[in-house]
């Protein structure tokens, strides 16, 4: 059904474009026909005026017709989107705030089975504010195309809002992955990816950084902090990010035990793109009494280490595994004990980008930004 809708939207869009650019303007039923108009005596001045008038009409009608067709086609194409990957267990989600002010979105196994729309956490924590921030990052909002991601504001995360972890009557012992988003990311844009990881029996905590590199975040006083690459220098950004990850390592295990009687068996740091060097710096700077058992990295943007990180190809002092896309493999990016090339994967496959719209839309968009590779993320 989704493929049929996608095909119909394409046909609708291209049909409307053809109508605007190929077919002549339609005449009003009460107006003289073109043949009759040709037979009427017209002065040279009137002919010039008609030519300019027709030119103005066409100049306005064609772009407006294209814009209307494009917007309608886009609206049709995202019906029943994003595509939520199926999982075999129930996942809960909640949002906490670290003492310093950064927000953290948690994904975790739950035995709660109340799956009504009223109990499901949203995909975008802040609704349209979040989706607009994401649209700004890919340039959609600047050219009036923020509606292309607006459907994410009302999408479901597939997670149960504020559900207890596991069986609330029993003591739990689970691993914890604290995850750092990329440059221009946020704690929501990898929701399905992290939800799937949590379904394997772990807690995933996505930190939303306050250094200005989040597409949008909300500060403790309720103000929105939009993406601002000039809020801090690169070194200051990386330092802030690493400190927030280490704060989460210290704070979350205590909070989880207090709120859910959950003991953390092992603690890992991870991240995508710019989040990877953030995790590496946090692990390298951790004191001996800080429990970081390993690193899980996705497309580590090692070039954004600003001279503060080990070079490409280095091994970490703690067990580290890196997963890389086709682009990063071509650039020969390697880090840690093991680097695995995920063939057919683009940079955006380590977040939910390929699932936001039909595959043909995201694959086309990948000609401009690395949103979705040929691999099927489902």
Buried (B, 14 or more C-beta within 10 A) or exposed (E): EEEEBBEBBBEBBEEBBEBBEEEEEEEEEEEEEEEEEEEEEEEEEEEEEEEEEEEEEBEEEBEEBBBEBBBBBBBBBBBEBBBBBEBEEBBBBBBBBBEEBBBBBBBBBBBBEEEEEEBBBBBBBBBBBBBBBBBBBBEBBEEEBBBBBBBBBEBEBBBBBBBBBBEEEEEBEBBBBBBBBBBBBBBBBBBBBBBBBBBEEBBBBBBBBBBBBBBBBBEEEEEEBBBEEEBBEBEEBBBBBBBBBBBBBBBBBEBBBEEBBBEBEBBBBBBBBBBBBBBBBBBBBBEEEEEBBBBBBBBBBBEBBBEBBBEBEBEBEBBBBBBBBBBBBEBEBBBBEEBEBBEEBBBBBBBBBBBBBBBBBBBEBBEEBBBBBEBEBE
